[in-house]
Amino acid sequence: MSKNKSDGLELVEEEAKPKSKAEKTEKKEVSHDKLVEMVEEIYEQNKKIKLRLTLILVGNYVKFLILFIPLILGLLFLLPLIKETIPKYNALINSGSPNPFSDILSNTSPEQLEEIIKTFRN
């Protein structure tokens, strides 16, 4: 290694590159093996991630179905029951006159109404 000084900083040159072809080939093989190993590891991780994402997706569909199937079935079975009960309640509500006080007010005279109002004011 050689050292150069310039402005108080030391610059260190790297060691010389491999000199023989055998050393270069050996380094390439080692780095190639490491790369293959890393690629295989990444591939396995990707397979696990893909499986987890698939399970999450399936789980979300199951949650959706668990929530909406009872709502849809309830709606289908309750609609006929609601259609049967609405006329019954309409008959109860609309029985007689539309306004229950209309009969009372039609039979009273204006003087009687004034007396009723006076009693409520006191």
N, CA, C and O atoms as a GROMACS GRO file, in nm:
protein
  488
    1MET      N    1   0.084  -0.118   0.000
    1MET     CA    2   0.000   0.000   0.000
    1MET      C    3   0.088   0.123   0.000
    1MET      O    4   0.192   0.129   0.065
    2SER      N    5   0.042   0.218  -0.074
    2SER     CA    6   0.118   0.343  -0.075
    2SER      C    7   0.031   0.453  -0.015
    2SER      O    8  -0.091   0.451  -0.030
    3LYS      N    9   0.092   0.545   0.050
    3LYS     CA   10   0.018   0.654   0.115
    3LYS      C   11   0.061   0.785   0.052
    3LYS      O   12   0.180   0.811   0.034
    4ASN      N   13  -0.035   0.866   0.019
    4ASN     CA   14  -0.009   1.000  -0.034
    4ASN      C   15  -0.063   1.101   0.065
    4ASN      O   16  -0.168   1.078   0.125
    5LYS      N   17   0.005   1.211   0.084
    5LYS     CA   18  -0.045   1.317   0.170
    5LYS      C   19  -0.078   1.436   0.084
    5LYS      O   20   0.004   1.484   0.004
    6SER      N   21  -0.200   1.484   0.102
    6SER     CA   22  -0.239   1.606   0.032
    6SER      C   23  -0.334   1.680   0.123
    6SER      O   24  -0.438   1.625   0.160
    7ASP      N   25  -0.304   1.800   0.158
    7ASP     CA   26  -0.383   1.886   0.246
    7ASP      C   27  -0.412   1.819   0.380
    7ASP      O   28  -0.522   1.838   0.433
    8GLY      N   29  -0.326   1.745   0.434
    8GLY     CA   30  -0.342   1.683   0.564
    8GLY      C   31  -0.426   1.557   0.562
    8GLY      O   32  -0.445   1.496   0.667
    9LEU      N   33  -0.478   1.516   0.448
    9LEU     CA   34  -0.558   1.394   0.439
    9LEU      C   35  -0.472   1.282   0.383
    9LEU      O   36  -0.391   1.301   0.292
   10GLU      N   37  -0.493   1.166   0.438
   10GLU     CA   38  -0.419   1.052   0.387
   10GLU      C   39  -0.508   0.973   0.292
   10GLU      O   40  -0.621   0.938   0.327
   11LEU      N   41  -0.460   0.947   0.177
   11LEU     CA   42  -0.530   0.866   0.080
   11LEU      C   43  -0.464   0.730   0.075
   11LEU      O   44  -0.343   0.718   0.054
   12VAL      N   45  -0.545   0.628   0.094
   12VAL     CA   46  -0.491   0.492   0.094
   12VAL      C   47  -0.543   0.423  -0.030
   12VAL      O   48  -0.664   0.417  -0.052
   13GLU      N   49  -0.454   0.372  -0.108
   13GLU     CA   50  -0.494   0.299  -0.226
   13GLU      C   51  -0.525   0.155  -0.186
   13GLU      O   52  -0.461   0.099  -0.097
   14GLU      N   53  -0.623   0.098  -0.251
   14GLU     CA   54  -0.659  -0.041  -0.222
   14GLU      C   55  -0.547  -0.133  -0.265
   14GLU      O   56  -0.461  -0.100  -0.347
   15GLU      N   57  -0.553  -0.253  -0.206
   15GLU     CA   58  -0.454  -0.352  -0.244
   15GLU      C   59  -0.467  -0.384  -0.392
   15GLU      O   60  -0.572  -0.365  -0.453
   16ALA      N   61  -0.362  -0.432  -0.445
   16ALA     CA   62  -0.362  -0.462  -0.587
   16ALA      C   63  -0.464  -0.571  -0.617
   16ALA      O   64  -0.490  -0.658  -0.533
   17LYS      N   65  -0.521  -0.566  -0.735
   17LYS     CA   66  -0.619  -0.664  -0.778
   17LYS      C   67  -0.551  -0.800  -0.791
   17LYS      O   68  -0.429  -0.809  -0.802
   18PRO      N   69  -0.634  -0.907  -0.790
   18PRO     CA   70  -0.573  -1.041  -0.805
   18PRO      C   71  -0.488  -1.047  -0.932
   18PRO      O   72  -0.524  -0.994  -1.037
   19LYS      N   73  -0.378  -1.111  -0.918
   19LYS     CA   74  -0.283  -1.111  -1.028
   19LYS      C   75  -0.304  -1.226  -1.125
   19LYS      O   76  -0.280  -1.211  -1.245
   20SER      N   77  -0.345  -1.337  -1.076
   20SER     CA   78  -0.355  -1.452  -1.166
   20SER      C   79  -0.500  -1.475  -1.207
   20SER      O   80  -0.593  -1.428  -1.142
   21LYS      N   81  -0.518  -1.548  -1.316
   21LYS     CA   82  -0.651  -1.582  -1.366
   21LYS      C   83  -0.724  -1.674  -1.270
   21LYS      O   84  -0.846  -1.666  -1.256
   22ALA      N   85  -0.651  -1.760  -1.205
   22ALA     CA   86  -0.711  -1.856  -1.113
   22ALA      C   87  -0.776  -1.782  -0.996
   22ALA      O   88  -0.886  -1.819  -0.952
   23GLU      N   89  -0.710  -1.679  -0.945
   23GLU     CA   90  -0.767  -1.601  -0.834
   23GLU      C   91  -0.893  -1.528  -0.880
   23GLU      O   92  -0.991  -1.522  -0.805
   24LYS      N   93  -0.893  -1.474  -1.000
   24LYS     CA   94  -1.011  -1.404  -1.053
   24LYS      C   95  -1.128  -1.500  -1.069
   24LYS      O   96  -1.241  -1.468  -1.031
   25THR      N   97  -1.102  -1.617  -1.124
   25THR     CA   98  -1.206  -1.716  -1.146
   25THR      C   99  -1.264  -1.763  -1.012
   25THR      O  100  -1.385  -1.781  -0.998
   26GLU      N  101  -1.176  -1.782  -0.915
   26GLU     CA  102  -1.221  -1.827  -0.783
   26GLU      C  103  -1.312  -1.722  -0.719
   26GLU      O  104  -1.414  -1.756  -0.660
   27LYS      N  105  -1.276  -1.596  -0.731
   27LYS     CA  106  -1.360  -1.489  -0.676
   27LYS      C  107  -1.496  -1.485  -0.746
   27LYS      O  108  -1.599  -1.466  -0.681
   28LYS      N  109  -1.496  -1.502  -0.877
   28LYS     CA  110  -1.622  -1.501  -0.952
   28LYS      C  111  -1.710  -1.616  -0.909
   28LYS      O  112  -1.831  -1.599  -0.894
   29GLU      N  113  -1.652  -1.734  -0.889
   29GLU     CA  114  -1.730  -1.850  -0.848
   29GLU      C  115  -1.789  -1.829  -0.709
   29GLU      O  116  -1.905  -1.863  -0.685
   30VAL      N  117  -1.711  -1.774  -0.620
   30VAL     CA  118  -1.759  -1.749  -0.484
   30VAL      C  119  -1.872  -1.646  -0.488
   30VAL      O  120  -1.976  -1.665  -0.424
   31SER      N  121  -1.853  -1.539  -0.561
   31SER     CA  122  -1.957  -1.436  -0.568
   31SER      C  123  -2.081  -1.490  -0.641
   31SER      O  124  -2.194  -1.455  -0.605
   32HIS      N  125  -2.060  -1.574  -0.742
   32HIS     CA  126  -2.172  -1.634  -0.814
   32HIS      C  127  -2.252  -1.726  -0.722
   32HIS      O  128  -2.375  -1.725  -0.722
   33ASP      N  129  -2.182  -1.807  -0.642
   33ASP     CA  130  -2.249  -1.895  -0.547
   33ASP      C  131  -2.327  -1.814  -0.443
   33ASP      O  132  -2.439  -1.850  -0.407
   34LYS      N  133  -2.268  -1.706  -0.396
   34LYS     CA  134  -2.339  -1.620  -0.300
   34LYS      C  135  -2.464  -1.560  -0.362
   34LYS      O  136  -2.569  -1.554  -0.297
   35LEU      N  137  -2.453  -1.516  -0.485
   35LEU     CA  138  -2.569  -1.458  -0.553
   35LEU      C  139  -2.680  -1.561  -0.571
   35LEU      O  140  -2.797  -1.532  -0.548
   36VAL      N  141  -2.643  -1.681  -0.611
   36VAL     CA  142  -2.743  -1.787  -0.629
   36VAL      C  143  -2.810  -1.818  -0.497
   36VAL      O  144  -2.932  -1.835  -0.491
   37GLU      N  145  -2.732  -1.824  -0.390
   37GLU     CA  146  -2.786  -1.848  -0.256
   37GLU      C  147  -2.884  -1.738  -0.216
   37GLU      O  148  -2.992  -1.766  -0.164
   38MET      N  149  -2.845  -1.615  -0.240
   38MET     CA  150  -2.931  -1.501  -0.204
   38MET      C  151  -3.059  -1.500  -0.287
   38MET      O  152  -3.167  -1.471  -0.234
   39VAL      N  153  -3.048  -1.532  -0.414
   39VAL     CA  154  -3.166  -1.535  -0.500
   39VAL      C  155  -3.262  -1.645  -0.454
   39VAL      O  156  -3.383  -1.624  -0.452
   40GLU      N  157  -3.209  -1.761  -0.417
   40GLU     CA  158  -3.294  -1.868  -0.369
   40GLU      C  159  -3.364  -1.829  -0.238
   40GLU      O  160  -3.482  -1.859  -0.218
   41GLU      N  161  -3.291  -1.761  -0.152
   41GLU     CA  162  -3.350  -1.715  -0.025
   41GLU      C  163  -3.462  -1.614  -0.050
   41GLU      O  164  -3.567  -1.621   0.012
   42ILE      N  165  -3.438  -1.522  -0.140
   42ILE     CA  166  -3.540  -1.422  -0.176
   42ILE      C  167  -3.661  -1.490  -0.238
   42ILE      O  168  -3.775  -1.450  -0.212
   43TYR      N  169  -3.638  -1.590  -0.321
   43TYR     CA  170  -3.747  -1.663  -0.384
   43TYR      C  171  -3.834  -1.731  -0.279
   43TYR      O  172  -3.957  -1.726  -0.287
   44GLU      N  173  -3.771  -1.793  -0.180
   44GLU     CA  174  -3.847  -1.859  -0.073
   44GLU      C  175  -3.927  -1.756   0.007
   44GLU      O  176  -4.042  -1.782   0.043
   45GLN      N  177  -3.869  -1.642   0.036
   45GLN     CA  178  -3.939  -1.536   0.108
   45GLN      C  179  -4.059  -1.486   0.028
   45GLN      O  180  -4.166  -1.461   0.083
   46ASN      N  181  -4.041  -1.472  -0.102
   46ASN     CA  182  -4.150  -1.426  -0.187
   46ASN      C  183  -4.265  -1.527  -0.190
   46ASN      O  184  -4.382  -1.488  -0.192
   47LYS      N  185  -4.230  -1.656  -0.189
   47LYS     CA  186  -4.335  -1.759  -0.185
   47LYS      C  187  -4.416  -1.748  -0.056
   47LYS      O  188  -4.538  -1.758  -0.059
   48LYS      N  189  -4.347  -1.727   0.057
   48LYS     CA  190  -4.416  -1.714   0.184
   48LYS      C  191  -4.504  -1.588   0.186
   48LYS      O  192  -4.617  -1.592   0.235
   49ILE      N  193  -4.453  -1.479   0.133
   49ILE     CA  194  -4.529  -1.354   0.129
   49ILE      C  195  -4.652  -1.370   0.042
   49ILE      O  196  -4.761  -1.325   0.078
   50LYS      N  197  -4.636  -1.435  -0.072
   50LYS     CA  198  -4.749  -1.457  -0.163
   50LYS      C  199  -4.857  -1.542  -0.095
   50LYS      O  200  -4.976  -1.514  -0.109
   51LEU      N  201  -4.815  -1.645  -0.022
   51LEU     CA  202  -4.910  -1.730   0.050
   51LEU      C  203  -4.986  -1.650   0.155
   51LEU      O  204  -5.107  -1.663   0.168
   52ARG      N  205  -4.914  -1.568   0.229
   52ARG     CA  206  -4.979  -1.486   0.332
   52ARG      C  207  -5.078  -1.388   0.270
   52ARG      O  208  -5.188  -1.372   0.323
   53LEU      N  209  -5.042  -1.325   0.162
   53LEU     CA  210  -5.133  -1.231   0.096
   53LEU      C  211  -5.258  -1.303   0.044
   53LEU      O  212  -5.369  -1.250   0.052
   54THR      N  213  -5.238  -1.424  -0.009
   54THR     CA  214  -5.353  -1.502  -0.056
   54THR      C  215  -5.445  -1.536   0.060
   54THR      O  216  -5.567  -1.526   0.048
   55LEU      N  217  -5.387  -1.576   0.174
   55LEU     CA  218  -5.469  -1.608   0.291
   55LEU      C  219  -5.543  -1.485   0.343
   55LEU      O  220  -5.658  -1.496   0.386
   56ILE      N  221  -5.479  -1.370   0.340
   56ILE     CA  222  -5.546  -1.245   0.381
   56ILE      C  223  -5.663  -1.215   0.290
   56ILE      O  224  -5.770  -1.176   0.336
   57LEU      N  225  -5.644  -1.233   0.160
   57LEU     CA  226  -5.750  -1.208   0.064
   57LEU      C  227  -5.868  -1.302   0.086
   57LEU      O  228  -5.983  -1.259   0.087
   58VAL      N  229  -5.839  -1.430   0.104
   58VAL     CA  230  -5.945  -1.528   0.129
   58VAL      C  231  -6.017  -1.495   0.261
   58VAL      O  232  -6.140  -1.503   0.268
   59GLY      N  233  -5.941  -1.456   0.363
   59GLY     CA  234  -6.001  -1.419   0.491
   59GLY      C  235  -6.094  -1.299   0.478
   59GLY      O  236  -6.200  -1.295   0.541
   60ASN      N  237  -6.055  -1.202   0.396
   60ASN     CA  238  -6.141  -1.085   0.376
   60ASN      C  239  -6.271  -1.124   0.305
   60ASN      O  240  -6.377  -1.071   0.338
   61TYR      N  241  -6.262  -1.214   0.208
   61TYR     CA  242  -6.384  -1.260   0.141
   61TYR      C  243  -6.475  -1.335   0.239
   61TYR      O  244  -6.597  -1.319   0.236
   62VAL      N  245  -6.416  -1.416   0.325
   62VAL     CA  246  -6.496  -1.490   0.424
   62VAL      C  247  -6.565  -1.392   0.519
   62VAL      O  248  -6.683  -1.409   0.549
   63LYS      N  249  -6.493  -1.291   0.566
   63LYS     CA  250  -6.554  -1.189   0.654
   63LYS      C  251  -6.670  -1.120   0.583
   63LYS      O  252  -6.776  -1.099   0.642
   64PHE      N  253  -6.649  -1.085   0.458
   64PHE     CA  254  -6.755  -1.019   0.381
   64PHE      C  255  -6.879  -1.107   0.372
   64PHE      O  256  -6.991  -1.060   0.392
   65LEU      N  257  -6.858  -1.235   0.341
   65LEU     CA  258  -6.971  -1.327   0.330
   65LEU      C  259  -7.040  -1.349   0.464
   65LEU      O  260  -7.163  -1.355   0.470
   66ILE      N  261  -6.963  -1.360   0.572
   66ILE     CA  262  -7.022  -1.378   0.705
   66ILE      C  263  -7.108  -1.259   0.742
   66ILE      O  264  -7.208  -1.274   0.811
   67LEU      N  265  -7.070  -1.141   0.698
   67LEU     CA  266  -7.146  -1.021   0.730
   67LEU      C  267  -7.270  -1.006   0.644
   67LEU      O  268  -7.378  -0.975   0.695
   68PHE      N  269  -7.258  -1.027   0.514
   68PHE     CA  270  -7.367  -0.993   0.424
   68PHE      C  271  -7.465  -1.106   0.394
   68PHE      O  272  -7.579  -1.078   0.358
   69ILE      N  273  -7.426  -1.230   0.407
   69ILE     CA  274  -7.521  -1.340   0.381
   69ILE      C  275  -7.639  -1.335   0.477
   69ILE      O  276  -7.753  -1.347   0.432
   70PRO      N  277  -7.618  -1.318   0.608
   70PRO     CA  278  -7.735  -1.309   0.697
   70PRO      C  279  -7.823  -1.187   0.668
   70PRO      O  280  -7.945  -1.194   0.680
   71LEU      N  281  -7.761  -1.076   0.630
   71LEU     CA  282  -7.841  -0.958   0.595
   71LEU      C  283  -7.928  -0.983   0.473
   71LEU      O  284  -8.046  -0.946   0.472
   72ILE      N  285  -7.872  -1.044   0.373
   72ILE     CA  286  -7.948  -1.071   0.250
   72ILE      C  287  -8.059  -1.173   0.277
   72ILE      O  288  -8.172  -1.156   0.232
   73LEU      N  289  -8.026  -1.279   0.351
   73LEU     CA  290  -8.128  -1.381   0.383
   73LEU      C  291  -8.239  -1.321   0.470
   73LEU      O  292  -8.357  -1.350   0.449
   74GLY      N  293  -8.201  -1.239   0.566
   74GLY     CA  294  -8.302  -1.173   0.649
   74GLY      C  295  -8.392  -1.085   0.567
   74GLY      O  296  -8.514  -1.083   0.588
   75LEU      N  297  -8.336  -1.013   0.474
   75LEU     CA  298  -8.416  -0.927   0.388
   75LEU      C  299  -8.512  -1.010   0.302
   75LEU      O  300  -8.628  -0.973   0.286
   76LEU      N  301  -8.463  -1.121   0.248
   76LEU     CA  302  -8.548  -1.205   0.163
   76LEU      C  303  -8.664  -1.266   0.242
   76LEU      O  304  -8.776  -1.274   0.192
   77PHE      N  305  -8.638  -1.310   0.365
   77PHE     CA  306  -8.743  -1.375   0.443
   77PHE      C  307  -8.835  -1.276   0.513
   77PHE      O  308  -8.951  -1.308   0.539
   78LEU      N  309  -8.786  -1.156   0.544
   78LEU     CA  310  -8.869  -1.060   0.614
   78LEU      C  311  -8.959  -0.978   0.522
   78LEU      O  312  -9.063  -0.928   0.566
   79LEU      N  313  -8.923  -0.964   0.396
   79LEU     CA  314  -9.007  -0.884   0.305
   79LEU      C  315  -9.150  -0.937   0.296
   79LEU      O  316  -9.243  -0.856   0.306
   80PRO      N  317  -9.173  -1.066   0.278
   80PRO     CA  318  -9.312  -1.112   0.273
   80PRO      C  319  -9.386  -1.088   0.405
   80PRO      O  320  -9.505  -1.055   0.405
   81LEU      N  321  -9.316  -1.106   0.517
   81LEU     CA  322  -9.380  -1.081   0.647
   81LEU      C  323  -9.417  -0.934   0.663
   81LEU      O  324  -9.523  -0.901   0.716
   82ILE      N  325  -9.329  -0.846   0.619
   82ILE     CA  326  -9.357  -0.703   0.628
   82ILE      C  327  -9.474  -0.667   0.538
   82ILE      O  328  -9.559  -0.586   0.575
   83LYS      N  329  -9.479  -0.726   0.420
   83LYS     CA  330  -9.590  -0.697   0.328
   83LYS      C  331  -9.723  -0.743   0.387
   83LYS      O  332  -9.827  -0.682   0.362
   84GLU      N  333  -9.722  -0.852   0.466
   84GLU     CA  334  -9.845  -0.898   0.530
   84GLU      C  335  -9.886  -0.810   0.647
   84GLU      O  336 -10.006  -0.788   0.668
   85THR      N  337  -9.793  -0.758   0.722
   85THR     CA  338  -9.826  -0.683   0.843
   85THR      C  339  -9.861  -0.537   0.815
   85THR      O  340  -9.937  -0.478   0.892
   86ILE      N  341  -9.809  -0.479   0.711
   86ILE     CA  342  -9.837  -0.338   0.682
   86ILE      C  343  -9.987  -0.314   0.660
   86ILE      O  344 -10.040  -0.219   0.718
   87PRO      N  345 -10.057  -0.393   0.581
   87PRO     CA  346 -10.202  -0.368   0.567
   87PRO      C  347 -10.277  -0.381   0.700
   87PRO      O  348 -10.374  -0.308   0.723
   88LYS      N  349 -10.236  -0.473   0.787
   88LYS     CA  350 -10.302  -0.488   0.916
   88LYS      C  351 -10.287  -0.362   1.000
   88LYS      O  352 -10.384  -0.315   1.059
   89TYR      N  353 -10.168  -0.308   1.006
   89TYR     CA  354 -10.146  -0.186   1.084
   89TYR      C  355 -10.210  -0.065   1.018
   89TYR      O  356 -10.257   0.025   1.088
   90ASN      N  357 -10.213  -0.061   0.886
   90ASN     CA  358 -10.282   0.049   0.818
   90ASN      C  359 -10.432   0.045   0.849
   90ASN      O  360 -10.495   0.150   0.865
   91ALA      N  361 -10.487  -0.073   0.858
   91ALA     CA  362 -10.629  -0.085   0.892
   91ALA      C  363 -10.654  -0.033   1.033
   91ALA      O  364 -10.756   0.032   1.058
   92LEU      N  365 -10.562  -0.062   1.126
   92LEU     CA  366 -10.577  -0.012   1.263
   92LEU      C  367 -10.561   0.139   1.270
   92LEU      O  368 -10.635   0.208   1.340
   93ILE      N  369 -10.466   0.190   1.197
   93ILE     CA  370 -10.439   0.334   1.201
   93ILE      C  371 -10.550   0.412   1.132
   93ILE      O  372 -10.592   0.516   1.182
   94ASN      N  373 -10.597   0.364   1.019
   94ASN     CA  374 -10.695   0.437   0.940
   94ASN      C  375 -10.839   0.402   0.975
   94ASN      O  376 -10.932   0.448   0.908
   95SER      N  377 -10.860   0.322   1.078
   95SER     CA  378 -10.998   0.288   1.112
   95SER      C  379 -11.070   0.411   1.163
   95SER      O  380 -11.012   0.491   1.237
   96GLY      N  381 -11.196   0.427   1.125
   96GLY     CA  382 -11.273   0.545   1.165
   96GLY      C  383 -11.233   0.664   1.081
   96GLY      O  384 -11.208   0.651   0.961
   97SER      N  385 -11.226   0.779   1.143
   97SER     CA  386 -11.192   0.901   1.071
   97SER      C  387 -11.041   0.920   1.069
   97SER      O  388 -10.970   0.869   1.156
   98PRO      N  389 -10.993   0.993   0.972
   98PRO     CA  390 -10.850   1.015   0.965
   98PRO      C  391 -10.798   1.093   1.086
   98PRO      O  392 -10.685   1.072   1.130
   99ASN      N  393 -10.882   1.184   1.142
   99ASN     CA  394 -10.842   1.262   1.258
   99ASN      C  395 -10.939   1.232   1.371
   99ASN      O  396 -11.058   1.260   1.356
  100PRO      N  397 -10.895   1.177   1.483
  100PRO     CA  398 -10.989   1.140   1.589
  100PRO      C  399 -11.060   1.260   1.651
  100PRO      O  400 -11.169   1.246   1.707
  101PHE      N  401 -11.001   1.376   1.642
  101PHE     CA  402 -11.063   1.496   1.700
  101PHE      C  403 -11.163   1.562   1.607
  101PHE      O  404 -11.236   1.652   1.648
  102SER      N  405 -11.169   1.519   1.483
  102SER     CA  406 -11.262   1.582   1.388
  102SER      C  407 -11.407   1.558   1.428
  102SER      O  408 -11.491   1.646   1.410
  103ASP      N  409 -11.438   1.438   1.483
  103ASP     CA  410 -11.575   1.411   1.528
  103ASP      C  411 -11.613   1.501   1.644
  103ASP      O  412 -11.724   1.555   1.648
  104ILE      N  413 -11.524   1.517   1.738
  104ILE     CA  414 -11.552   1.599   1.856
  104ILE      C  415 -11.569   1.745   1.816
  104ILE      O  416 -11.661   1.812   1.861
  105LEU      N  417 -11.479   1.793   1.730
  105LEU     CA  418 -11.485   1.934   1.690
  105LEU      C  419 -11.606   1.964   1.603
  105LEU      O  420 -11.657   2.076   1.606
  106SER      N  421 -11.652   1.870   1.526
  106SER     CA  422 -11.767   1.896   1.438
  106SER      C  423 -11.897   1.904   1.519
  106SER      O  424 -11.992   1.969   1.475
  107ASN      N  425 -11.903   1.840   1.636
  107ASN     CA  426 -12.025   1.840   1.718
  107ASN      C  427 -12.029   1.953   1.820
  107ASN      O  428 -12.131   1.970   1.886
  108THR      N  429 -11.922   2.030   1.833
  108THR     CA  430 -11.920   2.137   1.933
  108THR      C  431 -11.947   2.271   1.867
  108THR      O  432 -11.912   2.293   1.751
  109SER      N  433 -12.008   2.359   1.942
  109SER     CA  434 -12.037   2.494   1.890
  109SER      C  435 -11.919   2.585   1.919
  109SER      O  436 -11.833   2.552   2.000
  110PRO      N  437 -11.916   2.700   1.854
  110PRO     CA  438 -11.805   2.793   1.877
  110PRO      C  439 -11.801   2.842   2.023
  110PRO      O  440 -11.693   2.868   2.076
  111GLU      N  441 -11.916   2.856   2.086
  111GLU     CA  442 -11.918   2.902   2.226
  111GLU      C  443 -11.853   2.798   2.317
  111GLU      O  444 -11.779   2.831   2.410
  112GLN      N  445 -11.882   2.673   2.290
  112GLN     CA  446 -11.824   2.566   2.371
  112GLN      C  447 -11.671   2.562   2.354
  112GLN      O  448 -11.598   2.537   2.450
  113LEU      N  449 -11.623   2.586   2.233
  113LEU     CA  450 -11.480   2.590   2.208
  113LEU      C  451 -11.414   2.705   2.284
  113LEU      O  452 -11.304   2.689   2.337
  114GLU      N  453 -11.481   2.820   2.288
  114GLU     CA  454 -11.426   2.935   2.362
  114GLU      C  455 -11.418   2.903   2.511
  114GLU      O  456 -11.320   2.940   2.577
  115GLU      N  457 -11.518   2.836   2.564
  115GLU     CA  458 -11.516   2.798   2.705
  115GLU      C  459 -11.401   2.701   2.734
  115GLU      O  460 -11.334   2.712   2.837
  116ILE      N  461 -11.378   2.609   2.644
  116ILE     CA  462 -11.268   2.512   2.661
  116ILE      C  463 -11.134   2.584   2.659
  116ILE      O  464 -11.045   2.553   2.739
  117ILE      N  465 -11.119   2.679   2.569
  117ILE     CA  466 -10.993   2.754   2.560
  117ILE      C  467 -10.972   2.836   2.687
  117ILE      O  468 -10.860   2.844   2.738
  118LYS      N  469 -11.079   2.897   2.740
  118LYS     CA  470 -11.068   2.977   2.863
  118LYS      C  471 -11.025   2.887   2.982
  118LYS      O  472 -10.945   2.928   3.065
  119THR      N  473 -11.076   2.769   2.988
  119THR     CA  474 -11.039   2.681   3.099
  119THR      C  475 -10.892   2.638   3.092
  119THR      O  476 -10.827   2.620   3.194
  120PHE      N  477 -10.843   2.623   2.973
  120PHE     CA  478 -10.701   2.586   2.960
  120PHE      C  479 -10.609   2.704   2.987
  120PHE      O  480 -10.495   2.683   3.028
  121ARG      N  481 -10.654   2.826   2.964
  121ARG     CA  482 -10.571   2.945   2.990
  121ARG      C  483 -10.556   2.969   3.140
  121ARG      O  484 -10.453   3.020   3.183
  122ASN      N  485 -10.652   2.935   3.216
  122ASN     CA  486 -10.647   2.959   3.362
  122ASN      C  487 -10.571   2.856   3.428
  122ASN      O  488 -10.555   2.859   3.550
   0.00000   0.00000   0.00000
